[in-house]
Amino acid sequence: MLVSVVTTPVLMVHCRVTAFLTLGMASLSWVLWAVLQCALAPAHAFVLLSSYPAYTRQFEVGTLYVYEYETSVLLNEPQPLPVSTAKDVGFKVELTAEVTPVWQHPTNNNEQILQLTVVTPKLSVKARQGPSPEGFVHKSSKVESFPLQPLFVHWNNGEIGDVYHIEGGELSIINVMKGIASLFQYQAKNIKQSEVDVSGRCEVTYKLVDSSHITKLKQNCQNVVSVPYFNQTNKVLDAEVSGQATTTYVLNADKILQKATSVETHFLRVRARRQSGAEVISRQVLQLKENRKVATKKYTGKVAAEAVKSIGNQLRKTLVTEQLATAPDAKECITCKSLKDLVINFHNTLSPKNQGTQGAAIAFTRLLRKMRESDLETIKAVLKDKKNAKILPQLLDIAAAAQTLPAHKAAMSTLKFNGSLELPERYLISLSLATHPSGPIVKDMVNLFKKGVQNEHLSETLVLTMSSLAHTMSNMQSNASTTRIVSAVKKLLVERLKNCETEDCQLMYIRSLKNLQTKDSVDILLGFAEGEARKPAIAAARALQIMPSDYLNSEALKRLERIFLELGRQHDSSVRAMAADILLQNKPTEEFVKSLLEIMSSQSARELNTVLLGRLWDLASSDDNLQKILHKILKDAKYANYNVLGQGGLSSAFSRPLSQDKSANSSFSNMLEIQSGLLKRSTVDVFVDVDDTRMRLLSFGMFAGGLSVFGGEDAVDDGEEANAGIEITLLNTQLRPYVFFTGQGELMGHVWSGTGSERTTALQGTLLLQDHLQVVPLQNGLNAELLLNGALSYDLAGQIQVSLWNRNAHSLVEVGAAMVIQGVARVDSSFIQTLIEFNVGTQAQLNFMSDLEFYDDVMMCLKMVQPNTEVVNNVRKLERIPGTNYMLKKYKKRLSPVPGKTYVMNKKNTEICSKMFNK
């Protein structure tokens, strides 16, 4: 039997012919493959089977192959199909490409060095009134006058290794030639592999359609040339970049490349608003027009390296060896201005009165890009210019967001950390929200902390900034250096916490661990949450609330359950409420939910019970598992009764939607705890949800204690000194608390003097949201730059009016914010520039109002109002030919109104408000 002996050189099977062959086991896979191909192929198709890889025929030495080539690039808003429209901008390059082998391996005909020369390149642009169907019009440009020198390509069995060009060649033309050369890299077989070509390292899939047609799909390309790149570590704020390239090949009867057609698309989208974005479409067409015999120079060499040396010697030129991958062309500014001039232009917009407006956010993004390009002396000159003194805090926001060493050094040289608090703290707060901090900047903060800062408030802000930067760095692409820095910060914070001798010291480092967010800090925080000291326990519980769920193991959840159930010792009601909230969000058991409801039945802590009951209903509305548990339990009359469900406290816990979109939803969650008719603690968390990822955008907390004197006869003295203040967390970065007063003497001083009766800003600034920069090498050899920046300008202000004569008080907290997202896709070369810029902006406000009466009964009414606003979308497109006066601009703007609303708190609050204002 001929079972193990197999010789099947070439077998052609017609799909309509039934053939019977006795083959060895090694050929069985080929038969199955053939059957599958026949089932899928048209009735007239033939399928080629071979036990050997099928290569294309090599180019014939002494023959010149003349190809016509064109490539186009179009920029537009994302379209359903990659087609040209009247709204896009872009360009087309046409030329003749001549290819001829100048060396062939002595023993391997499939290894050659090809000489590629381009002839008569010309440029066309997408004009407003261009001819149909594409709309391109020819324009004179530098490309027509560039010296055209050959590119030598090492080609081996359909793969391209190095390429060689003459030193001093024009980079734009070299890149275009690399794009043409890349089309000659293909395999005439079904295979999936990793390849390096003009686009970088890509996952490539070849499909042999028939003996003369091949398709090539490129995906997931990674740069192999060092180019600038950074992105936002927060997934909700990240850019969504996708792309692929498809090339179809047609071989002629001699198996030489007859035609290659490629279509490539790249999308830049805002992940949280996918309808806002840009698209880059690149096309290539290479078609053989003729081939003819020529007297070509032949270069000697047994291997390719010797042949390249021979080429250089005979041409008397220095050859530069490179990969097929391209380097970005030098970028020339479009309508460029210096940093100083831009600051002058935006001077009024950057004033404090304009913070929280859309104009401030736009100015921030424009200046951010320029400051990232500027050197140390330029930035220092702007920061130290006395004309900019009133806008210096806003300029420090931009310097911090730039995250470059020149910007950081310029800011640090301007600030005095042992002087006034305002400017150094403003810079540190902005720096704590950095999206991609570098090691030297974090080290600088650590060194400053070790050196010591005299002002206690500034010292705490420095600690919180250092821990926040370390957390962001830990989420970036890690290496040995970043790991060492993060570990050093963590060790430093834990050691300082252990050595604390006062509660204020403990609170500072507990908050820093909250910013650091490491898994091994959970045990430390639990220790403080379980402790007797009230304020550290509350701070630790709040830190545990924002920890990722996977940081809380079963042991941690058991300890939180013991805190809530007060097994071992009593705990503050705020600590218990936060412990219960964590447990309810981490797959609670039926037993725990029953225990929670049983505790409520005694109504011994009605305000706490009211908070927990509200939170239970709130979470069950979005958690199917908790909803099923609750539905099952409430079938039992032991739990479904008035004693459990009718707490009747003034406290509340609820969530409400803020906005809903196809890509993202935003909402807020409120937990309000009342004690003796007065505010004890309130927390408002603003969330943004994208797909399965949730981001806490803002947390705004108010706290008060020791105010029983205002609570009437039934008020219970909590044993605290009179105090009140706010805590603000931006993008999970805790800022130091702002205390309004401490002690009754200070409180009464504010009351008598009317402090705060006028609108007073508590915190303002502009922070960076989206932050993405990526260079995408296109298949035609040019490079697309994708940029996305988002900014949030905020102004948190408030006022309070207290009348002892009328025994009432009114407070207003305004959270004003304006957001702008700007995205840019641009393709630059020395002979053409084109870009699309999209902008999305809105300016909104949330007003928190409270009215308090303590004349007879203590009554408090809370309101939250969002005024009318609108979303602005605009798109700007531009194309320009350097060295000429030609420039084309297109602009589109759209407004979308968003009606205002007043948010319902709870039924009890509505009843009290009606009672108070009906009088």
N, C-alpha and C positions, 0 to 999 in steps of 0.2 A: 504493500500500500504506500502510495506517495502522500503520506499525511504530513510529515515534517519537512518535506522538500517542497519549497514554494518558489515558483518563478512566474511572476505576473507583471511583465514590464508595462504594457499598456492594454487596457481592456475597454472597448467602447460598447456601451449597452444602449440600444434603442428602446425607448419606453413602450413601443408597441410590439416588440419582438420578445417572445419568451425563449430564453436560452437556459440550457442546463450545463453547468460546468462542475467538475469535481475539483474542489480546491482544498488546500490545507487550512488548518485552523487559523493560521496567521492572517489569511485573507478573508476570513469570515466577516470581520469588522468592515472591510471595504464593500462587501456584498450588501450588508445591511445599510451602509451609507448610501449605496447606489439605489437601493429600493426606495429609501426615503426621498432622495432627490427626484426619482422618477414620479413619485406620488405628488410631489409639489410642482414639478416642472410642467410647462405646456406640452401638448401632445407631440409637437414636432421637434422638441428639444433633444439634444444629445448631451450626455453627461460624460465627462472625462474622468476616469479613475486611473490613478497611478500610485504605485508604492513608493515613488520618489517625489520630492518636492518639485513643483513646476515653476521654473524661473522664466522671466522674460528673456528674450534674446538681447545680448549686449549690443551697444552701438558699434557700428563698423568703423574701424580705424581708416582714416583717409576719406571719410564722408562727412559733409556738413549738413546738419539738420536745422532747417529754418522754421521757427515757430512764430505764430502771431500770439501776442499775449495782451490781456487786459485785466485790470483789477479795479474794483470800486469799493468805496467805504461810504456807508450811509448812517446817519445818526437821526434818531427820532424817539418819540415816546414809544413804549412797548406796544407792538402790533401783534394781532393773532397769527399773521403769516409774514415771513421775511420778504416783503415786496416793497418796491419803491412807491412812494406817494408824493403828492405835491407839497406835503408839509415837511418832508425831511430835508436835511442838508448833507452835503458830502462832495465827493470828487471821484474821478476815474483817471487812471493812468493807462495809456496804450503804448506799446512798443513792439519791436521785433527782437526775438531772442534767438541767438545762433549757438548751437551746441555741437561740439566735435570732440572725439576722444584724442588726447595727445599722448597717452601712455596706456599700455596694456600689460598686465602681469605676464611674464614669460610662460608660466605653466597654468595659469588660471584665467581663461578668457572673460570670466565674469567679474574680474576686478580691473577697474579702469580709473584714470583721471580724466575728467571731462572739463573742457574749457567752455565756459559760458560767457557770452558777450551780448550786451544789449545795444540796440541801434534805434535811433530816432524816437526817443521817448517824448510823449506830449501829455499835457494835463488838460482835463475838462472838469468843470465844476457844475454843481446843481443850481442853475439859474432860475429866477422866478418865472421867466417866460421861455424856458427851454423847450426844444422840440419834443414831441411825443415819440416813444412812450416813456423814455427814461428822464428826459429833461436836462441832459448834460450839454454844456456849451464849451467849446475849446477856448482856453485862455493861455496867454504867454506866461511863462514862469521860469524859475531858475533851473528846473529839471532839463530844459532844452539846451542849457549852456554848460552843464556839468561835464568834466572830462570822463569819458567812458572807458574804463579799464576792465580787463577780463577777471572773472572769478574762476578759480580752479577747484573742482569738486572731486573728492575721493569717493567713488561709487563702487560698491562691492555687493553683488547678488541682490540688487534692489535696495540696499541700505546705504545711507550716506554717513561717512565718518566725519573727518575734518574738512574744512574748506580753507582756501588760501587766497588772500587778496593782496594786491600791491600796496605797500605802506603809503599812507597819506591819501588814500582814496576817500571820496565823499561818502560819509556814513549812510546818508539817506539812500543812495544808489546801491551801496553794498547790501543794505537791508532788503531792498526790493529784489535784488538778485538772489539773495538767500531764500526769499519767498518763492521765487521761480524754481530754484534748485530743489526746494523741499517737495515740489510736486513729482520729482523723479524718484522719490523714496516710496516704494510700494511693493507689495508681495502678491504674486499671482497664485494664491492659495487661501484656503479658509484657515485663519489663525487669529488668535487674540494675544497680544503681547505689549510690553512696555517699550516705547521708542522715544528717542530724543530727536527732535527736529526743530524747525523754526519757532514752534509754539512752546518749546520746553520739553519736559518729560511728560508724556501722555500715555493714557491707556488707549490702545489702538486695536480696532477689530476690522479684519479684512474678510470680505465675502466674495467668493468667486461665483459670479452670476452665470457666466458661460466662458468659453475659451477666450473670448475677447473683451469681456466686460467685468470690471472689478469695482466694488464699492469699499470705501474706507471711512470708518467712523472714529473720530478722536474725541475723547472726553477726559475730564479730571486732569487737565494739564497743570503742571507745576513749574514755576520759573527755575531755570538752572543758571541764569545770570543774576548776579546780585543787584537787586532793585529795591527802592523804598517800599516798605509794606508795614501797615499796622491796622488793627481792627479793635472794635469794642469787645471787651470780654463778657459783657452782659448780653445774652442772646436776644433779649427783647429789643435792645437798642442796636443790634448788629445790622449790617447791610446784607442783603441777599444777592449773591452774585452767582450766576449760572451761565453756562455756555457749552457749545459743541460745534464741531466742524465735520461736514460730510463732503467727501470727494468721490466723484465717479470717474473711472478710467476706461478709455476705449483703446484697444491695441489693434494695430493694422495686421495685415496678413503675414508680415515679417516679425510680428510680436514686438514691434517698436511702438512706443507711446504715440498714439494718433491724436488723442484729445483728453484733456483733464479739465473737469469742471468742479469747483468747490464752492460751497455756501457755508458761511460761518456766522453764528449769532452769539452775542453776549448780552446779558441783561444785568442791569444794576437796579435793584429795587429797595425801598425802605421796608424792612421786615414788618414793622408795625403799621405800614400803610402801603400795601403792595400795588395799589393803583397809581402810586407815584414812583416814577422811575425813568430809566433811559435804556435804549437799545442800540447796539452797534452791530451793523450787518456788513460783512465783508465777502466779496465774491472774487473768484479768479476763473479765467478761461484761458487755457493754453492749447493751441491747435497747430498741428504740423501742416505746413503749407508745401514744402518741397524738401528734397534731400538730393545732394549732388556731390560728385567727387571733387575733392580739392587737394591741393598740395599743402598738407598741414605739416608744421614743424613737429618732429618726433623727438621726444626726450628720453634719455636712457636711464636705466636703473633697474636692479633686480627686484626691488621692493618700492612701495609708494614713497617712502621717505627719501630714497635716493633720487627718485624721479622729480620730487618737489625741489630738491637741491639743484638738480640739473635745470629745471625751469628758471629758477632764480638767477643762476649763473648766466644762462643764455640771454635772458631778458635784461640782465644787469640791474635788477631791481631786488629790493628786500621784500620777501613774502611774509605776511603776517598769518600765523596759523590760528584758526578759531573754530569753535563749534558751529553747528548750523544755527543755533539759537542766536537771536538778535539782541543788541544793546539799544536802549531807548535813545532817540535823537535828542539833542540839546533843545530844551523848550524855550521858545521866545515869548516874552510877555505880550499879551493882547491888551491894548489900552492900559499900559502899565503906569503905576504911580508908586512913588517911594512910600515907606512906612510913615515918614513925617507928614507927607502930603495927605495920606489917607486919614491920619489922626486929625489933621486940620479939617478935612471934609466932614468927619463924623463927630466933631467936637461937641456940638450942641446935643446931638443924639445920645452921647455918652454921659450927659449930665445926670446927677442923682434924681432929678424930678422925672426923668424919662425911663428910669429902671422899671422893669415889669411891663414894658411896651414892646411891640413888634419891631419898632425901629432900633431899639437897643440890641435885640437879638440878631438883627441883620448886620448891624455894625460889628458885633462880636465876631461873627463868622467871616466877614470880609477881612477884618484886621488880623484874625487868627492865622489865616493862610499866609498873609504877608509877613507876620512876625516869625513864622516858622522858617521863612526863607532868609530872614535878616541875620546879620552878624551881631556880635556882642556890643560893639561900639555904637552901632546904629540904634539898637534897642535902649542902651543906657542913655543916649542923648535924648530920646523921646521921653523916657521915664523921669529924667532929671530936669527936663525943660520946665521952668517956672510957669509958663503959660498953660501947662497941663496939670497944675497942682489940684484943681477942683475935680478933674476926672481921673486922677491917679488911681483911686480904688478900682475903677473899671478897667484901667490899663493893666493893673496887677492881676485881675481876673483873666485877662487875655494872655498875659505872660505865663501864668500858671497852667492854663489850658494848652499852651504851645508845647510844653514838655520837652523843649530842646535845652541843651546845656547853655547856649548863649542867652536864651530868655531867662533861665533860672539864675544864672550868675548875675545878669543885669538887675533882676529883681532883688536878689540878696544884697547886692552892693548899694541899692537904694534904701533898704529898710534898716531900721535901728531896733533891734529886739530888746533892748533895755531902755527904750524910750516909751513913746505913746503906744497904746494898745491897738488902735484902730487899723492902721495900715498893715502891720505884720500879721494880725489875726485875719484880715481880709485875704491876704495872699495865702496863708496856711489853709483856710477854709476852701478856697478854690483849688489849691494843690491837692487837697485830700480827695477831690473828685476826679483826679487824673485818670485817663482811660488806658494809658500804656506807659507808666512811669519807668524811667531808666534806673539802673543800679546806682550810678553816681548821685542822682537826685535823692534817692532813698537814703543812701549812706550819709549824705550831707545833713539830712534831717536827724538821723541817729546821732551824728557827731554834735549837732547843735543841742540836742536833748541832753547828752552826756555832759556837755559843757555847762548847761544850766541856764534857765531864764528866770529873772527875778519876779516878774509879774505872774501871780498864781493863775489868773485866767488864761494868759498867753501860754503858760507852761502846760495847762490842760489841753488847750487847742493843739499844741505841738505834739503831745502824746497821741491824741486822737487822729491827727493827720498822719503821723508815722505808722500807726497801726492800720489805717485805711489803705495807705500806699502799699504796705506789705501784703494786705489781703488781695488787692488788685494784681500785684506782681505774682502772687501764688496762682492766679487763674490764667496768667499768660503762659506762652510756651516755655516750659521750664528748662533750665540748664543748671550746671553746677553752681554758677555764680548766684543766680536768683534764689536757688534753694538755700544757699548759705546765708543770704541776706534775710530771708523770711525767717529762718530758724533763729538767727541772732536777735531779731526783733521780738519774736515770741519769748525767747529765754529772758530777755531784758525785762519785758513787761511782767512776766510771772514772778521774777525775782523781786522786782519793786513792789508788787502787790503783797508778797509774803512779808515784806519789811514794813508795811504800812502800820502806823500807830494811831491814826485817826480815821473816822468814818469818811471824811472828805477825801482823804488819800485813797481809801478803798474804792469809793465811788468813781474816782477818776480812772483807776486801772480796770475796774469792772466794765466801764464804758469802752475802754480801749480794747478789751477782749471781745466786746460786742462787735466793734469795727473789724477786728482781726479775723473773726469767724473761723477758728480752727477746730477740728474735731476734738482734739485733746483738751480744749479749754472747757468743754461741757461739764466735766467732773468738777472743775474748780468753781464754775458758776453754780452748779447744784449745791455745792457746799455752802455758798453764801445764801442761796435761796432758802436753805433749811435752817439757817442761823437765826439767832435772836434779834440781831440788829435790824431794825425795820427798814431803813432807807437802803442799805446794801442789798437786803433781800428783794426789795422791789426792783432795784436796778438789775440784779442778776436774773430775776424772773423775766424781765423785759428783754434782756439779752438772749435768753433761751427761746423766747417767742419767735425771734427772727432767724434762728439757726435752721439750716436745711434739715428736712425730716430724716434723712439717712444718717445724720449725726447723732440722733437720739435712739440708742439701742433699748432693748427691753428693760435693762437694769435702770437706765435713766428714766424711762416712763414709769417704772414702779416707784422710784423715789419721788417723782412729781405727784403720783397718786397719793402717796403718804402725806405730802404737803397739803394737798387739797382736803383729804379726809382728816387732817390734823391728828395723825397717829403719832403720838410721842410728845407733841407740844402744839400750842396754839400759834397761828400765823396771821399776819395782816390780811385783811379781806382782799386787798389788791393783789397780793402774792397768790392767794388761793384762786382768784378769778383768772389770773394769767396761767396758772398751772392747769386749771380745768380747760381753758381754751386750747392749750397745747395738746392735752390728751384727746380732746374732741376732734382735733385735726389730724390725729395719727392713729387711724383705725381703732376707735374705741370698742371695747367689748360690751356685750349686753349687760354684764355684771356691773361695769363701771357706770353706765347710764342709769341703771336702777339705783345704784348707791347715790348718784347725784340727785335724782328725784326724791329719794327717801329723805335726804338731808333737808330738802325744801319743805317737807310736810310740816315741820315744827314751826316754820315761819319765824325762827329766832333771829335770822339775819335777812330781813326782807329785801333790803337794797342789793345785797350780794346775790340773793336768789333771783331777783328781777333781772340783773345783768346776765346771770347764767342761763336763765330760761330764755331770754331774748337771743343769746348766742347759740343756744341749742336749736331753736327754730331756724335761726339764720343759716347755720351750717347744714342743717338737714335739708334745706331747700336746694342745695347744690351737691350734696353727698348722698348718693343712692344707698350706700351701705348704712349710713347713720339713719336715713329716712326709714329703711326697712326695720331697723332695730327699734326705733321710736314708735313706729306703727304697731309693732308686735307688743311692746310694753304697755302702750296706752289702751290696749284691749282689757287690761286688768284694772278694775275699779280702785285698786290700792294706789295706783298712780294717776289715773284719770279722774281727779277730783279737785274741788275748789282749793283745798289746803295746799295742794301741790301747784296747780296751774293758776291760781288767783293770788299772786303775791302782792300786787298793787303798789309796788315801790315807785319812786320817781326816777330811778336809774334806768338805763336802757342799753341795748346792744343790737345793732342792726347793720345791714349793708344796703346800699342803693347804687344803681348804675349811674355813671356820669355820662358816658358816651358809648355808642356801639357802632362797629364798623365791620366790613368784610374781613379785615385782617386782624383787628385788635379790638378789645373791649376794655374800657376803663371803669372803675368803680371805687367806692370808698366804703370803709367799714368803721363804725363808730362804737366805742365802748365808753359809756358814761356812768361813773359811779358817784352817787349822791350820799352824803352823810349829814344827818340832822337838817335836811332841807337845803344844804349848801353843797357846792361842788367839792368833791374830794380829788378825783382824778378823771380826766377825759383824754381819750386817744382817738385820733382820726387817722386812719391809714388809707392812702390813695394807691390803688393797684392798677397795673396795666397787664393784661393777659394777651399773649400771642401764642397761638397753637396750644401746646401743653405747658408753656413756661409762664410763670408769674413773676412780675417785678414790683417791688414796693418802691414807688416813685417818691413818695413823701409821707412822713409821719409827723403829725403835729399834736403834741400832748400838752395839756394844762394840768397843773397840780396846785393844791391849796391845803392848808392845815392850820389848826390853832385859831379858827375863826368862829368859835362857838358863841362869842359875844354877839354876833350878828344873827344867831340862829333862834333866838327866842328862849322861852322857858324850858322847852323840851330838848334843847340842844345838849348833846353829850360832849364833855370836854375830852378831846383825844390826847391830851397831855403834851401836845406840840406847841412850840413857839409859833406865833402867827407868821405865816409865810405863803408865798404864791409865786408861780413862775411858769415858764413854758420850756418844753424840750422839742427840738426839731431834728429830724433825721432826713437827709437828702440822699436818695439812691443807696439806702442802707448804710450811710455814713453818719454816725451820731455826732452832732455838734455839742459843744458844752452848753449846759442849761443856762437860761437867762432868768435870773431871780428878780422879781419885781420889788419885793420887800422882805425883810426878816425882822420880826419883832413888832409889837403893837405900836411902839413909839414911831418907828419908821412908817408904818401903815398910816397912822393918824397924821403924820407930817405930810404925806402925799394927799390925804383927804382935804386937809385945811388949805394946802397951797394950790390945790387943783392940778397937781402934776398928772399928766396923762389925759387931761380933759380935751386937749387938742390932738389931732392925728399925729402919732409918733411912729417912725419907722424902727422896727426891731431888727430886721435883717433884710439886706438887699444885695443883689449881685447877679451875675450871669454864669451859668455853668454849661459844660459841654455834655451833650447827650450822645448822638451818633458821631462816630469818628472812625472813618475807614479810608484807607488809601491803598490802591492796588494797581500795578502795571500789568496789563494783559497783552502778551505778544500775539499779534494777529498772524494768521497763516500766510498772509501776503508779505510779511517781513516788517510791517509797520507796527507800532505799539499804541495801544489804547490805555489811557489813564482813567481810572474810575475813582471818584472822590465823593465822599458823603460826610457832611458835617451837620449836626443838629445842635441848637443852642436853646436854653431855657433862661429867660431873664425873669427874675422874681423880685417881688417887693412885699414883704410881710410887715404889716403895720397894724396899729390898734389905738384905741382910745377908751377911756373909762370915766364916767361921771358919777359921783357919789353925792347924795344929798342926805345929810343927817337930819335936817329939818323935816323933809318929806319921808324919811326912812325908806329910800329906794336907791337903786343904782342901775346904770345902763352901760353895757360894754359892747364894743364892736371890734372884731378882728377881721382884717381884710387880707386875703391871700390873693395877690395879683400876680399873674404869670403870663408871659408871652412866649410862644415856641415858634421857632423857625427851623425848617429842615431844608438844606440845600444840597443837591446832588449834581455832579458834573461828570460827563463822559466826553473825553476829548482825544483826538488823534493829531499828533504834531509831527511834522518833519520840516526840513529846511526849506521845502518848496510849497507846502500847503499846511494850513491849520484849520481844523473844524471842531466845533464843540456843541454840546447841548447842555443846558443848565435848567434844572427844575427846582422850584421853590414851593414849599407848603408852609403856611403860617397862620397862626391864630392868636388872639389875645383874649384871655378869659379872667374871671374873678370869682372867688367864693367868699361870701360874707357870712361870718358867724356872729350872731347877735344874741345877747342875753339881757333880760330885764329881771330885776330882783326887787321884791317888796318885802320889807320886814317891819311893817307898821303894826299889824295884828298878827295874822298867820304869816309864816314865811312862804312866799310863792316865787317860783322862778320859771320864766318862759324862755325857751331856746328856739332860735330860728337859724336856718341855713339857706341862703339865697344865692342863685347863680344868675347874673344879669344876661341879657341878650349878647350874642357874639356872632362872629362869622369866620369861616375858614377861607383863606385866600390861596388859590393855586395859580402859579404862572410858570410859563416855559419860555426860555430864551434860547435861540439857536443862532449860530454864527459860523461863517466860513471866511477865510482870509488867505490871500496869496502874499507871502512875505516879499518885500522888495518892490511891490506894486501898490497902487491905490485901491485895488479891488477888495471890497468887503461886503458881505451880505448878512443882514440881520433879520430875524423873524421873532415875533413876540406874541404870546397869547396869555390872557388872564381870565380867571373864572372865580366868582364869589359864591359861597354856599352859606346861607344864613343858618344859625343855630339858635332856636328860641330859648329864652331864659326859663328858669323854673325855681320853685320853692320846694324843698325836700321835707317830706313828712318824717317827724322824729318817732313819736309813739303816741298812743291814744291819750295817755295821762298828760303828756306835755301839751297836746292839742287842747284838752279840757282846761288846763291851767291858763294857757295863753288866752283862750276865749273869755275866761272869767276875769283876767286882769284887764284886757283891753276893752271889754264890754262896759267896764266901769267908766 
